[in-house]
Amino acid sequence: MQKVKMDKRWSLQGMTALVTGGAGGIGHAIVDELSAFGARIHVCDISETLLSQSLSEWEKKGFQVSGSVCDVTSRPERETLIQTVSSLFDGKLNILVNNVGGLREKPTTEYGSDDFTFHILINLLSIFVSFHFLSYRLMDLEALSSLHLLLGLYHFLVDIPLWSSTKLARNLACEWAKDGIRANAVAPNSIRTPLSQQEAFFSRTPLGRIGEPNEVASLVAFLCLPAASYITGQPICVEVSPINHMLENGLAACMSALVTGGASGIGYAIVEELANFGAKIHVRDISETLLNQSLNEWEKKGFQVKGSVCDVTSRSERETLIQNVSSLFDGKLNILVNNVGVLRGKPTIEYVAEDFAYHSSTNLEAAFHFCQLSHPLLKASGYGSIVFLSSVAGVVSFEYGSIYGVTKGSLNQLARNLACEWAKDGIRANAVAPNVVKTRQSQSYLEDVSFKEELFCRTPLGRAGEPNEVASLVVFLCLPAASYITGQTICVDGGLTVNGFSYQSRA
């Protein structure tokens, strides 16, 4: 199959990475994934035997990986490691993956003080005191840096340092954004590694299986890509077939997709991204003029995109649209992107019944009904993925848009419900919640100087998002590489939803 041509947003060529605990399990899979994207990597591990074996494997694959033995519980050894990395990469580092972790599994009442010290030292102190502090000066020198924490879902005592790490990711996302550094946390379910093979998780996991290391690694690698440049401060659960394989072969044998509101803005960017991965797409839009213009552009690019006009507030038109999609894709659909949405910004007391009906019918009822109508098609495909375009307004409070926030928050909950209810049918559901993004719909807000200044002040990355920064996450969630991610609401917001209070003293 012809290799899919991806732009530099989907490449790590020329970038450097440090992966702790990288010689086995999830860490090994992360190194494989980052290497496949072109990164140069240094790996540390406590096992010299395992490290030497892995380095030999990577050398045979042609990967640019070096390594050294390091006990992360030792402060001098951590400092020596960072000195080595600094020398190896000329004083600069793009990616730091804190993967190493320790687990002593016991009932809470049986843990002793040594157990507490063990978990805090390995899972938290080694990350905070040395790796982040020591790596900061290396990452500060790079224009694009990404820092990621690997968390787990274990027993109470282990959760303390792991959820502390989640909080650390949020803090660093805000504090270091000015230095061009992003920070996120990845929280896997039980994964098939020597550390954890807990079959008991199956009954509580909608997908009904244990995760594979490369399903975690694919998300970590995605978060390190320039394509994820507006995602920071996010804890993302992997409750995830490797992404480099998908970059070579596209969306498996031309998967089919329906994108609502796809003729402009974020929807247009999503269609472009899906088409670049080889998907066959049907687009609906309420504007015939915009739709025809976009279809002509996609035809010139050689994309497999068709479209039709549809008013999503009309139940009969929604039914006709899905009938057309079913005919077009032989009764099967792999991807449903509920992107269409509207906003009338007003104080709550000024909203009238018509405003409520307008937001509800467009933002919520249409998405709900499309899911119902698409269910048999998604199930028949054997691999179904639903993505709802939500908003940060559905996560945190935004003034003058309460009804909009209610409808978007409802989409987040709908994603959780469908993720559990339809997992047995091979259908995943997730929500993507953007901050204000540069589109025609948001132009008037961004032209308001006061609004823009306040927004940028509260957004750690200090800017609005770009449509393709949202589209890249939507498309990733549709890839087989994300096959263990479901029921998640992921904010693409430059850190807005994790920001708190910051104050810099005036000297």
FIVEXZA-133619 format. One record per residue (C-alpha): residue number from 1; residue in three letters; x, y, z. Coordinates in Angstrom, 2 decimals. Layout:
N
<NUM, ala, <X, Y, Z>>,
...
# end
This chain:
507
<1, met, <0.00, 0.00, 0.00>>,
<2, gln, <1.25, 3.48, -0.83>>,
<3, lys, <2.87, 5.30, 2.08>>,
<4, val, <0.86, 8.23, 3.37>>,
<5, lys, <2.68, 11.55, 2.99>>,
<6, met, <2.60, 13.46, 6.26>>,
<7, asp, <3.81, 16.98, 6.95>>,
<8, lys, <6.43, 17.90, 9.53>>,
<9, arg, <3.78, 18.23, 12.24>>,
<10, trp, <3.76, 14.42, 12.28>>,
<11, ser, <7.54, 13.99, 12.48>>,
<12, leu, <10.20, 14.02, 15.21>>,
<13, gln, <13.11, 14.24, 12.80>>,
<14, gly, <15.99, 16.17, 14.40>>,
<15, met, <14.45, 16.02, 17.88>>,
<16, thr, <16.03, 14.54, 21.00>>,
<17, ala, <14.47, 12.52, 23.81>>,
<18, leu, <15.25, 11.02, 27.20>>,
<19, val, <13.14, 8.03, 28.29>>,
<20, thr, <13.56, 6.68, 31.82>>,
<21, gly, <12.98, 2.99, 32.43>>,
<22, gly, <13.07, 2.49, 28.68>>,
<23, ala, <14.60, -0.97, 28.32>>,
<24, gly, <11.43, -2.98, 28.95>>,
<25, gly, <7.64, -2.90, 28.95>>,
<26, ile, <5.91, 0.38, 28.15>>,
<27, gly, <9.24, 2.24, 28.11>>,
<28, his, <10.62, -0.04, 25.39>>,
<29, ala, <7.46, 0.50, 23.31>>,
<30, ile, <7.80, 4.28, 23.75>>,
<31, val, <11.38, 4.19, 22.49>>,
<32, asp, <10.26, 2.13, 19.47>>,
<33, glu, <7.50, 4.63, 18.69>>,
<34, leu, <9.62, 7.78, 19.12>>,
<35, ser, <12.40, 6.22, 17.02>>,
<36, ala, <9.97, 5.38, 14.23>>,
<37, phe, <9.13, 9.10, 14.09>>,
<38, gly, <12.82, 9.96, 13.69>>,
<39, ala, <13.84, 11.04, 17.20>>,
<40, arg, <17.33, 10.54, 18.66>>,
<41, ile, <16.92, 8.96, 22.08>>,
<42, his, <18.87, 8.27, 25.24>>,
<43, val, <17.47, 5.56, 27.50>>,
<44, cys, <18.21, 4.93, 31.14>>,
<45, asp, <17.43, 1.71, 32.98>>,
<46, ile, <18.48, 0.05, 36.23>>,
<47, ser, <19.10, -3.30, 34.49>>,
<48, glu, <22.37, -3.41, 32.53>>,
<49, thr, <21.45, -6.77, 31.00>>,
<50, leu, <18.06, -5.61, 29.77>>,
<51, leu, <19.50, -2.31, 28.54>>,
<52, ser, <22.27, -4.00, 26.52>>,
<53, gln, <19.77, -6.41, 24.98>>,
<54, ser, <17.42, -3.58, 23.98>>,
<55, leu, <20.21, -1.39, 22.59>>,
<56, ser, <21.30, -4.30, 20.40>>,
<57, glu, <17.72, -4.69, 19.09>>,
<58, trp, <17.40, -0.98, 18.33>>,
<59, glu, <20.77, -0.91, 16.55>>,
<60, lys, <19.62, -3.72, 14.23>>,
<61, lys, <16.50, -1.63, 13.42>>,
<62, gly, <18.66, 1.37, 12.54>>,
<63, phe, <17.30, 3.49, 15.42>>,
<64, gln, <19.42, 6.28, 16.91>>,
<65, val, <19.33, 5.12, 20.54>>,
<66, ser, <22.02, 5.27, 23.21>>,
<67, gly, <21.69, 4.24, 26.84>>,
<68, ser, <23.16, 4.19, 30.32>>,
<69, val, <22.49, 2.42, 33.61>>,
<70, cys, <20.90, 4.61, 36.27>>,
<71, asp, <19.25, 4.00, 39.64>>,
<72, val, <16.68, 6.80, 39.70>>,
<73, thr, <16.47, 6.64, 43.51>>,
<74, ser, <20.04, 7.98, 43.65>>,
<75, arg, <20.35, 11.74, 43.33>>,
<76, pro, <24.02, 11.64, 42.16>>,
<77, glu, <23.16, 9.08, 39.48>>,
<78, arg, <20.26, 11.25, 38.26>>,
<79, glu, <22.55, 14.26, 38.05>>,
<80, thr, <25.18, 12.24, 36.17>>,
<81, leu, <22.51, 11.03, 33.74>>,
<82, ile, <21.39, 14.55, 32.89>>,
<83, gln, <25.01, 15.65, 32.43>>,
<84, thr, <25.47, 12.76, 29.99>>,
<85, val, <22.31, 13.72, 28.11>>,
<86, ser, <23.39, 17.36, 27.97>>,
<87, ser, <26.74, 16.40, 26.49>>,
<88, leu, <25.18, 13.93, 24.06>>,
<89, phe, <22.58, 16.38, 22.71>>,
<90, asp, <24.66, 19.59, 22.80>>,
<91, gly, <22.90, 21.03, 25.82>>,
<92, lys, <19.36, 20.72, 24.39>>,
<93, leu, <16.46, 18.32, 24.91>>,
<94, asn, <13.06, 18.20, 23.18>>,
<95, ile, <11.33, 15.33, 24.95>>,
<96, leu, <11.47, 13.98, 28.50>>,
<97, val, <9.38, 10.88, 29.22>>,
<98, asn, <9.30, 9.99, 32.90>>,
<99, asn, <8.30, 6.36, 32.50>>,
<100, val, <10.10, 4.64, 35.36>>,
<101, gly, <7.90, 3.50, 38.22>>,
<102, gly, <7.82, 1.06, 41.10>>,
<103, leu, <4.99, -1.02, 42.57>>,
<104, arg, <4.65, -3.03, 45.76>>,
<105, glu, <1.11, -4.33, 45.68>>,
<106, lys, <-0.46, -4.78, 49.11>>,
<107, pro, <-3.69, -3.95, 50.96>>,
<108, thr, <-3.44, -0.41, 52.35>>,
<109, thr, <-3.37, -1.61, 55.98>>,
<110, glu, <-0.25, -3.71, 55.31>>,
<111, tyr, <1.96, -0.94, 53.89>>,
<112, gly, <4.84, 0.11, 56.14>>,
<113, ser, <6.93, 3.30, 56.19>>,
<114, asp, <9.53, 1.67, 53.92>>,
<115, asp, <6.82, 0.98, 51.33>>,
<116, phe, <5.70, 4.61, 51.47>>,
<117, thr, <9.28, 5.86, 51.02>>,
<118, phe, <9.87, 3.40, 48.15>>,
<119, his, <6.85, 4.59, 46.14>>,
<120, ile, <7.39, 8.30, 46.80>>,
<121, leu, <11.10, 8.12, 45.96>>,
<122, ile, <10.73, 6.24, 42.67>>,
<123, asn, <7.38, 7.52, 41.39>>,
<124, leu, <7.51, 11.15, 42.48>>,
<125, leu, <10.70, 12.47, 44.10>>,
<126, ser, <13.01, 11.25, 41.33>>,
<127, ile, <10.80, 13.04, 38.80>>,
<128, phe, <10.34, 16.31, 40.65>>,
<129, val, <13.62, 16.92, 42.47>>,
<130, ser, <16.03, 15.98, 39.73>>,
<131, phe, <14.70, 15.12, 36.29>>,
<132, his, <12.40, 18.13, 35.91>>,
<133, phe, <14.71, 20.55, 37.67>>,
<134, leu, <17.84, 19.32, 35.90>>,
<135, ser, <16.20, 18.93, 32.49>>,
<136, tyr, <14.57, 22.35, 32.59>>,
<137, arg, <17.66, 24.21, 31.41>>,
<138, leu, <18.03, 21.79, 28.46>>,
<139, met, <14.37, 22.04, 27.42>>,
<140, asp, <14.29, 25.82, 27.92>>,
<141, leu, <16.82, 26.17, 25.09>>,
<142, glu, <14.61, 24.35, 22.59>>,
<143, ala, <11.80, 26.05, 20.66>>,
<144, leu, <9.61, 22.95, 21.01>>,
<145, ser, <9.83, 20.86, 24.17>>,
<146, ser, <7.50, 18.27, 25.58>>,
<147, leu, <7.54, 16.66, 29.01>>,
<148, his, <5.38, 13.65, 29.85>>,
<149, leu, <4.64, 11.63, 32.96>>,
<150, leu, <3.57, 7.98, 32.78>>,
<151, leu, <1.02, 7.23, 35.48>>,
<152, gly, <-0.73, 4.00, 36.44>>,
<153, leu, <-3.95, 2.82, 38.01>>,
<154, tyr, <-2.89, 0.81, 41.05>>,
<155, his, <-3.52, 0.60, 44.79>>,
<156, phe, <-4.04, 3.55, 47.12>>,
<157, leu, <-0.47, 4.05, 48.28>>,
<158, val, <0.80, 3.98, 44.72>>,
<159, asp, <-1.93, 6.41, 43.66>>,
<160, ile, <-0.59, 9.09, 46.01>>,
<161, pro, <2.66, 9.77, 44.09>>,
<162, leu, <1.02, 9.06, 40.73>>,
<163, trp, <-1.78, 11.57, 41.19>>,
<164, ser, <0.77, 13.97, 42.64>>,
<165, ser, <2.53, 13.59, 39.29>>,
<166, thr, <-0.72, 14.52, 37.54>>,
<167, lys, <-0.83, 17.69, 39.57>>,
<168, leu, <2.83, 18.31, 38.76>>,
<169, ala, <2.05, 18.08, 35.05>>,
<170, arg, <-0.65, 20.74, 35.47>>,
<171, asn, <1.67, 23.02, 37.42>>,
<172, leu, <4.55, 22.74, 34.97>>,
<173, ala, <2.19, 23.22, 32.02>>,
<174, cys, <1.31, 26.63, 33.43>>,
<175, glu, <4.65, 27.66, 34.93>>,
<176, trp, <6.86, 26.63, 32.02>>,
<177, ala, <4.56, 27.50, 29.11>>,
<178, lys, <6.39, 30.81, 28.75>>,
<179, asp, <9.55, 28.80, 28.07>>,
<180, gly, <7.97, 26.79, 25.25>>,
<181, ile, <7.59, 23.64, 27.36>>,
<182, arg, <4.42, 21.53, 27.44>>,
<183, ala, <3.63, 18.91, 30.10>>,
<184, asn, <1.03, 16.14, 30.07>>,
<185, ala, <0.31, 12.93, 31.97>>,
<186, val, <-0.69, 9.55, 30.54>>,
<187, ala, <-2.56, 7.18, 32.86>>,
<188, pro, <-2.77, 3.59, 31.56>>,
<189, asn, <-5.11, 0.88, 32.75>>,
<190, ser, <-3.53, -2.52, 33.44>>,
<191, ile, <-1.03, -3.16, 30.63>>,
<192, arg, <0.51, -6.45, 29.51>>,
<193, thr, <3.98, -6.09, 31.05>>,
<194, pro, <5.97, -8.05, 33.66>>,
<195, leu, <4.94, -5.38, 36.20>>,
<196, ser, <1.20, -5.74, 35.77>>,
<197, gln, <-0.98, -8.51, 34.39>>,
<198, gln, <-4.17, -8.17, 36.39>>,
<199, glu, <-6.93, -10.11, 34.67>>,
<200, ala, <-9.42, -8.91, 37.31>>,
<201, phe, <-9.57, -5.55, 35.53>>,
<202, phe, <-11.38, -7.10, 32.56>>,
<203, ser, <-14.83, -7.10, 34.16>>,
<204, arg, <-14.58, -3.37, 34.93>>,
<205, thr, <-13.12, -2.35, 31.55>>,
<206, pro, <-15.70, -1.63, 28.81>>,
<207, leu, <-13.33, -2.85, 26.08>>,
<208, gly, <-12.99, -6.10, 28.06>>,
<209, arg, <-9.26, -6.66, 27.68>>,
<210, ile, <-5.86, -5.73, 29.01>>,
<211, gly, <-3.90, -3.02, 27.19>>,
<212, glu, <-0.74, -3.52, 25.13>>,
<213, pro, <2.44, -1.44, 25.67>>,
<214, asn, <2.31, 0.02, 22.15>>,
<215, glu, <-1.24, 1.29, 22.80>>,
<216, val, <0.19, 3.52, 25.52>>,
<217, ala, <3.30, 4.36, 23.53>>,
<218, ser, <1.24, 5.64, 20.58>>,
<219, leu, <-0.42, 8.29, 22.78>>,
<220, val, <2.89, 9.31, 24.35>>,
<221, ala, <4.45, 9.69, 20.90>>,
<222, phe, <1.47, 11.70, 19.64>>,
<223, leu, <1.74, 14.13, 22.57>>,
<224, cys, <5.40, 14.70, 21.69>>,
<225, leu, <4.63, 15.60, 18.08>>,
<226, pro, <4.29, 19.18, 16.81>>,
<227, ala, <0.76, 18.09, 15.84>>,
<228, ala, <-0.08, 18.17, 19.57>>,
<229, ser, <1.35, 21.67, 20.10>>,
<230, tyr, <-1.80, 23.09, 21.79>>,
<231, ile, <-2.27, 20.22, 24.26>>,
<232, thr, <-0.74, 20.81, 27.68>>,
<233, gly, <-1.57, 20.12, 31.32>>,
<234, gln, <-3.81, 17.19, 30.41>>,
<235, pro, <-4.05, 13.87, 32.27>>,
<236, ile, <-5.25, 11.35, 29.66>>,
<237, cys, <-6.39, 7.83, 30.53>>,
<238, val, <-5.50, 4.94, 28.25>>,
<239, glu, <-8.15, 2.46, 29.47>>,
<240, val, <-4.82, 2.27, 23.43>>,
<241, ser, <-1.55, -1.09, 16.79>>,
<242, pro, <1.35, 1.27, 16.68>>,
<243, ile, <0.97, 4.76, 15.19>>,
<244, asn, <4.07, 4.52, 13.00>>,
<245, his, <2.39, 1.61, 11.19>>,
<246, met, <-0.63, 3.81, 10.58>>,
<247, leu, <1.51, 6.60, 9.19>>,
<248, glu, <2.82, 4.14, 6.63>>,
<249, asn, <-0.49, 2.56, 5.70>>,
<250, gly, <-3.06, 5.26, 6.33>>,
<251, leu, <-6.48, 4.67, 7.85>>,
<252, ala, <-6.64, 0.90, 7.26>>,
<253, ala, <-7.82, 0.19, 3.74>>,
<254, cys, <-9.51, 3.54, 3.33>>,
<255, met, <-11.79, 3.78, 6.34>>,
<256, ser, <-15.01, 5.73, 5.92>>,
<257, ala, <-15.93, 8.89, 7.83>>,
<258, leu, <-18.80, 11.34, 8.25>>,
<259, val, <-17.92, 14.85, 9.41>>,
<260, thr, <-20.73, 17.27, 10.23>>,
<261, gly, <-20.12, 20.98, 9.66>>,
<262, gly, <-17.04, 20.07, 7.67>>,
<263, ala, <-16.91, 22.78, 5.00>>,
<264, ser, <-15.08, 25.38, 7.11>>,
<265, gly, <-13.16, 26.05, 10.31>>,
<266, ile, <-12.24, 23.14, 12.56>>,
<267, gly, <-14.42, 20.78, 10.51>>,
<268, tyr, <-12.52, 21.63, 7.32>>,
<269, ala, <-9.20, 20.97, 9.08>>,
<270, ile, <-10.51, 17.61, 10.33>>,
<271, val, <-11.50, 16.59, 6.79>>,
<272, glu, <-8.05, 17.57, 5.51>>,
<273, glu, <-6.30, 15.57, 8.25>>,
<274, leu, <-8.49, 12.49, 7.77>>,
<275, ala, <-8.03, 12.67, 4.00>>,
<276, asn, <-4.25, 12.87, 4.44>>,
<277, phe, <-4.46, 9.56, 6.30>>,
<278, gly, <-6.38, 7.98, 3.42>>,
<279, ala, <-9.96, 8.04, 4.69>>,
<280, lys, <-13.00, 8.22, 2.42>>,
<281, ile, <-15.15, 11.04, 3.77>>,
<282, his, <-18.66, 12.41, 3.46>>,
<283, val, <-19.12, 16.00, 4.62>>,
<284, arg, <-22.35, 17.72, 5.50>>,
<285, asp, <-22.77, 21.45, 5.83>>,
<286, ile, <-25.67, 23.88, 5.89>>,
<287, ser, <-23.95, 26.21, 3.39>>,
<288, glu, <-24.12, 24.96, -0.19>>,
<289, thr, <-21.71, 27.68, -1.33>>,
<290, leu, <-19.05, 26.80, 1.26>>,
<291, leu, <-19.53, 23.08, 0.66>>,
<292, asn, <-19.07, 23.34, -3.14>>,
<293, gln, <-16.01, 25.53, -2.70>>,
<294, ser, <-14.43, 23.06, -0.27>>,
<295, leu, <-15.29, 20.03, -2.39>>,
<296, asn, <-13.54, 21.65, -5.38>>,
<297, glu, <-10.43, 22.27, -3.27>>,
<298, trp, <-10.35, 18.68, -2.00>>,
<299, glu, <-10.87, 17.28, -5.51>>,
<300, lys, <-7.80, 19.19, -6.72>>,
<301, lys, <-5.80, 17.64, -3.86>>,
<302, gly, <-6.91, 14.15, -4.85>>,
<303, phe, <-8.87, 13.55, -1.63>>,
<304, gln, <-11.78, 11.10, -1.58>>,
<305, val, <-14.42, 13.50, -0.26>>,
<306, lys, <-18.09, 13.86, -1.11>>,
<307, gly, <-20.65, 16.15, 0.47>>,
<308, ser, <-24.28, 17.13, 0.85>>,
<309, val, <-26.28, 20.00, 2.28>>,
<310, cys, <-28.10, 19.24, 5.53>>,
<311, asp, <-29.75, 21.27, 8.26>>,
<312, val, <-28.88, 19.25, 11.37>>,
<313, thr, <-31.78, 20.75, 13.33>>,
<314, ser, <-34.17, 18.86, 11.01>>,
<315, arg, <-34.79, 15.27, 12.10>>,
<316, ser, <-35.91, 14.21, 8.62>>,
<317, glu, <-32.79, 15.71, 7.01>>,
<318, arg, <-30.59, 13.88, 9.53>>,
<319, glu, <-32.29, 10.61, 8.62>>,
<320, thr, <-31.87, 11.26, 4.89>>,
<321, leu, <-28.18, 12.08, 5.41>>,
<322, ile, <-27.44, 8.80, 7.19>>,
<323, gln, <-29.38, 6.88, 4.52>>,
<324, asn, <-27.12, 8.49, 1.88>>,
<325, val, <-24.00, 7.72, 3.90>>,
<326, ser, <-25.11, 4.10, 4.32>>,
<327, ser, <-25.55, 3.77, 0.53>>,
<328, leu, <-22.23, 5.49, -0.15>>,
<329, phe, <-20.22, 3.28, 2.21>>,
<330, asp, <-22.09, -0.03, 1.71>>,
<331, gly, <-23.83, 0.03, 5.08>>,
<332, lys, <-20.66, 0.59, 7.09>>,
<333, leu, <-19.09, 3.61, 8.78>>,
<334, asn, <-15.83, 3.72, 10.71>>,
<335, ile, <-15.75, 7.31, 11.91>>,
<336, leu, <-18.41, 9.79, 13.00>>,
<337, val, <-17.22, 13.29, 13.88>>,
<338, asn, <-19.97, 15.39, 15.43>>,
<339, asn, <-18.36, 18.75, 14.75>>,
<340, val, <-21.25, 21.11, 14.05>>,
<341, gly, <-22.02, 23.64, 16.78>>,
<342, val, <-23.45, 27.11, 17.38>>,
<343, leu, <-23.07, 29.84, 20.00>>,
<344, arg, <-25.14, 32.86, 20.99>>,
<345, gly, <-23.21, 34.63, 23.71>>,
<346, lys, <-25.49, 36.34, 26.24>>,
<347, pro, <-25.83, 36.77, 30.01>>,
<348, thr, <-27.91, 33.90, 31.39>>,
<349, ile, <-30.88, 36.11, 32.37>>,
<350, glu, <-31.17, 37.37, 28.77>>,
<351, tyr, <-31.58, 33.93, 27.19>>,
<352, val, <-35.12, 33.10, 26.00>>,
<353, ala, <-36.77, 29.78, 25.17>>,
<354, glu, <-35.81, 30.04, 21.51>>,
<355, asp, <-32.12, 30.43, 22.43>>,
<356, phe, <-32.27, 27.27, 24.52>>,
<357, ala, <-33.97, 25.33, 21.73>>,
<358, tyr, <-31.45, 26.67, 19.19>>,
<359, his, <-28.41, 25.51, 21.18>>,
<360, ser, <-29.96, 22.23, 22.27>>,
<361, ser, <-31.20, 21.15, 18.84>>,
<362, thr, <-27.94, 22.00, 17.05>>,
<363, asn, <-25.26, 21.14, 19.61>>,
<364, leu, <-26.81, 18.23, 21.48>>,
<365, glu, <-29.92, 16.69, 19.91>>,
<366, ala, <-28.34, 16.49, 16.45>>,
<367, ala, <-25.22, 14.77, 17.78>>,
<368, phe, <-27.30, 12.35, 19.87>>,
<369, his, <-29.56, 11.46, 16.95>>,
<370, phe, <-26.62, 11.05, 14.53>>,
<371, cys, <-25.10, 8.56, 16.98>>,
<372, gln, <-28.37, 6.61, 17.15>>,
<373, leu, <-28.74, 6.55, 13.37>>,
<374, ser, <-25.07, 5.67, 12.79>>,
<375, his, <-24.90, 2.88, 15.38>>,
<376, pro, <-25.74, 0.00, 12.99>>,
<377, leu, <-23.22, 1.35, 10.45>>,
<378, leu, <-20.48, 1.80, 13.04>>,
<379, lys, <-21.14, -1.67, 14.46>>,
<380, ala, <-21.12, -3.25, 10.99>>,
<381, ser, <-17.69, -1.78, 10.24>>,
<382, gly, <-16.11, -3.76, 13.06>>,
<383, tyr, <-14.14, -0.67, 14.05>>,
<384, gly, <-16.21, 2.35, 15.00>>,
<385, ser, <-15.04, 5.64, 16.47>>,
<386, ile, <-17.18, 8.61, 17.51>>,
<387, val, <-15.62, 11.98, 18.29>>,
<388, phe, <-17.67, 14.83, 19.71>>,
<389, leu, <-16.40, 18.40, 19.26>>,
<390, ser, <-17.06, 19.78, 22.71>>,
<391, ser, <-15.53, 22.93, 24.21>>,
<392, val, <-13.62, 24.14, 27.25>>,
<393, ala, <-16.91, 25.91, 28.01>>,
<394, gly, <-18.26, 22.46, 28.81>>,
<395, val, <-15.45, 21.93, 31.34>>,
<396, val, <-14.97, 25.33, 33.02>>,
<397, ser, <-17.11, 28.42, 33.30>>,
<398, phe, <-17.23, 30.94, 30.46>>,
<399, glu, <-19.15, 34.16, 30.97>>,
<400, tyr, <-22.04, 34.92, 28.56>>,
<401, gly, <-22.49, 31.39, 27.26>>,
<402, ser, <-24.15, 29.23, 29.91>>,
<403, ile, <-26.47, 27.38, 27.53>>,
<404, tyr, <-23.60, 26.69, 25.14>>,
<405, gly, <-21.58, 25.29, 28.06>>,
<406, val, <-24.50, 23.10, 29.14>>,
<407, thr, <-24.81, 21.53, 25.68>>,
<408, lys, <-21.06, 20.96, 25.38>>,
<409, gly, <-20.83, 19.49, 28.86>>,
<410, ser, <-23.64, 17.14, 27.89>>,
<411, leu, <-21.57, 15.91, 24.93>>,
<412, asn, <-18.75, 15.04, 27.34>>,
<413, gln, <-21.14, 12.90, 29.37>>,
<414, leu, <-22.64, 11.36, 26.24>>,
<415, ala, <-19.14, 10.27, 25.17>>,
<416, arg, <-18.71, 8.51, 28.52>>,
<417, asn, <-22.09, 6.79, 28.29>>,
<418, leu, <-21.62, 5.55, 24.72>>,
<419, ala, <-18.04, 4.43, 25.46>>,
<420, cys, <-19.44, 2.01, 28.04>>,
<421, glu, <-22.72, 1.06, 26.37>>,
<422, trp, <-21.36, 0.48, 22.87>>,
<423, ala, <-17.92, -0.98, 23.66>>,
<424, lys, <-19.36, -4.47, 23.14>>,
<425, asp, <-20.19, -3.41, 19.57>>,
<426, gly, <-16.61, -2.38, 18.80>>,
<427, ile, <-17.41, 1.34, 19.03>>,
<428, arg, <-15.30, 3.88, 20.93>>,
<429, ala, <-16.46, 7.39, 21.85>>,
<430, asn, <-14.40, 10.41, 22.96>>,
<431, ala, <-14.83, 14.16, 23.23>>,
<432, val, <-12.36, 16.87, 22.21>>,
<433, ala, <-12.74, 20.21, 23.99>>,
<434, pro, <-10.98, 23.12, 22.27>>,
<435, asn, <-10.21, 26.56, 23.64>>,
<436, val, <-11.00, 29.50, 21.35>>,
<437, val, <-9.64, 28.60, 17.92>>,
<438, lys, <-8.93, 30.93, 14.99>>,
<439, thr, <-12.01, 30.41, 12.81>>,
<440, arg, <-14.62, 32.61, 11.18>>,
<441, gln, <-16.99, 31.87, 14.07>>,
<442, ser, <-14.52, 33.15, 16.70>>,
<443, gln, <-13.19, 36.11, 14.69>>,
<444, ser, <-15.43, 38.71, 16.36>>,
<445, tyr, <-14.33, 37.56, 19.81>>,
<446, leu, <-10.63, 37.65, 18.93>>,
<447, glu, <-11.07, 41.14, 17.44>>,
<448, asp, <-12.33, 42.32, 20.84>>,
<449, val, <-9.09, 43.55, 22.40>>,
<450, ser, <-10.29, 43.17, 25.99>>,
<451, phe, <-11.54, 39.63, 25.42>>,
<452, lys, <-8.37, 38.64, 23.60>>,
<453, glu, <-6.08, 40.02, 26.31>>,
<454, glu, <-8.04, 38.32, 29.09>>,
<455, leu, <-8.13, 35.00, 27.22>>,
<456, phe, <-4.43, 35.01, 26.41>>,
<457, cys, <-3.60, 36.01, 29.97>>,
<458, arg, <-5.44, 32.96, 31.31>>,
<459, thr, <-4.04, 30.59, 28.66>>,
<460, pro, <-0.52, 29.44, 29.63>>,
<461, leu, <0.59, 29.11, 25.99>>,
<462, gly, <-0.60, 32.70, 25.53>>,
<463, arg, <-2.47, 32.35, 22.24>>,
<464, ala, <-5.57, 31.03, 20.50>>,
<465, gly, <-5.47, 27.62, 18.87>>,
<466, glu, <-5.23, 26.79, 15.18>>,
<467, pro, <-7.84, 24.53, 13.50>>,
<468, asn, <-5.24, 21.89, 12.60>>,
<469, glu, <-4.14, 21.68, 16.25>>,
<470, val, <-7.62, 20.42, 17.09>>,
<471, ala, <-7.90, 18.30, 13.95>>,
<472, ser, <-4.72, 16.37, 14.74>>,
<473, leu, <-6.13, 15.10, 18.04>>,
<474, val, <-9.50, 14.23, 16.47>>,
<475, val, <-7.75, 12.18, 13.80>>,
<476, phe, <-5.43, 10.49, 16.28>>,
<477, leu, <-8.47, 9.34, 18.27>>,
<478, cys, <-9.85, 7.78, 15.07>>,
<479, leu, <-6.68, 5.80, 14.35>>,
<480, pro, <-6.22, 2.16, 15.35>>,
<481, ala, <-3.26, 3.57, 17.31>>,
<482, ala, <-5.86, 4.92, 19.78>>,
<483, ser, <-7.73, 1.64, 20.03>>,
<484, tyr, <-7.60, 1.56, 23.87>>,
<485, ile, <-8.74, 5.16, 24.41>>,
<486, thr, <-12.46, 5.58, 25.00>>,
<487, gly, <-14.79, 7.69, 27.14>>,
<488, gln, <-12.24, 10.50, 27.46>>,
<489, thr, <-12.72, 14.27, 27.28>>,
<490, ile, <-9.41, 15.77, 26.16>>,
<491, cys, <-8.90, 19.53, 26.21>>,
<492, val, <-6.95, 21.16, 23.37>>,
<493, asp, <-6.68, 24.48, 25.11>>,
<494, gly, <-3.12, 25.70, 25.58>>,
<495, gly, <-3.48, 24.88, 29.29>>,
<496, leu, <-6.53, 27.07, 29.99>>,
<497, thr, <-8.51, 24.49, 31.97>>,
<498, val, <-5.62, 23.63, 34.31>>,
<499, asn, <-4.52, 27.20, 34.96>>,
<500, gly, <-4.97, 28.64, 38.43>>,
<501, phe, <-3.52, 31.76, 40.03>>,
<502, ser, <-0.08, 33.02, 39.12>>,
<503, tyr, <1.70, 36.07, 40.44>>,
<504, gln, <5.10, 37.47, 39.64>>,
<505, ser, <6.51, 39.95, 42.13>>,
<506, arg, <7.65, 43.28, 40.83>>,
<507, ala, <11.24, 43.87, 41.84>>,
# end
